[in-house]
Amino acid sequence: MRRNRLSVFVSLATTVLFSTLSNAKSKPLQVYAIDVEGGQSTLIVSPSGQSLLVDTGWPGNKGRDADRIVAAAKSAGLKQIDYVLITHFHRDHVGGVPQLARRFKIGTFIDHGPNLEDSNDPKQDYAAYERVLPGHKHLVVKPGDHVPIKGIDVLVLTAAGEHIQQPVHGAGTPNPACADEPKPKADDTENSRSLGTLITYGKFRMLDLGDLTKDKELELMCPDNLIGTVDLFIVSHHGWNQSNSNAFVAAIHPKAAIMNNGARKGGSPDVWTIVNNVVGPNRFWQLHYSIEGGAEHNVPEKFIANPDEKNDEGKDIKVVAQKDGAFDVINSRNDFQWHYNLQLEMTLSGAAK
């Protein structure tokens, strides 16, 4: 028994040392889940120094969301945002573009093409977005395309209602959870046209599908899982139950998840339960305490960036990912962090048997 314990200790120490030495040779990937009060804005900084911003939050509010994005960009040492990717043309995703463009230098805008929803708000928000495009590069992408950011691979999985037809390398296995998944209602809004991406840095994989709805999720998941598993999942649609089907979340099986909900937007209890059951303890993070979720459907306070609606400081959640797949998630409110290391988990799992 003593010899077995010593063997486990040596193996564990070797794993940690190897990981530390390996990571010391390469810069990390940084991700900032910015609080835009129930909208989306996620800043990704490649080890090369190039940057990608996914969505820009809301308009109005005296430029609140744009100011928070600029603060995150400056914290990351950026002087410009190289790419701004708009997942779809709803106000909580594209609305902040005009204010952000007045505050910070932007290189290229990326989207799925023109607005496809026949309702007033998306038409107005798309028109405001179009007015900003002159003077910037503009890239329209389709499934299978790659966003040209040095140091990481950004693969477009979904765009304008279409999706990849071939599985990502290593994916494509049958998804047993499809058998029990109810057929969802078709969605004809911009949500279902969301521009979704898989971001890969070495062994680290991060998935962000914007507000992609269940009907489109299942096209990626049933009968076969075209994506495979991921390390970090930006919970779709702020944790609302128009998205995040069990067949989808179970199949991607993230090691950690961040929900960009607001205090009173997103965070549906049924979605919270699905994600929490899949990822397990100490792996689920929220930008806000969900009023709808109550005591039973929120993570412990130390995993929530903004737990108090009345004293909302707009704190973000940061991720630092290494090329070997290990990553840390950090709550900027309290500096609480958690380290996720697949090699370490495999060693501990083997030791327990």
Buried (B, 14 or more C-beta within 10 A) or exposed (E): EEEEEEEBEEBBEEBBEEBEEBBEEBBBBBBBBBBBBBBBBBBBBBBEBBBBBBBBBBBEBEBBBBBBBBBBBEBBEBEEBBBBBBBBBBBBBBBBBBBBBEBBEBEBBBBBEEBBBEEEEBEBBBEBBBEBEEEBEEBBBBBBBEBEBEBBBBBBBBBBBBBBEEBBEEBEEEBEBBEEBEEBEEBBBBBBBBBBBBBBBBBBBBBBBBBBBBBBBBBBBBEBBBBBBBBBBBBBBBBBBBBBBBBBBBBBBBBBBBBBBBBEBBBBBEBBBBBBEBBEEBBBBBBBBBBBBEEEBBBEBBBBBBBEEEEBEBBBBBBBBBBBBBBBBBBBBBEBBBEBBBBBEEBBEEBEE
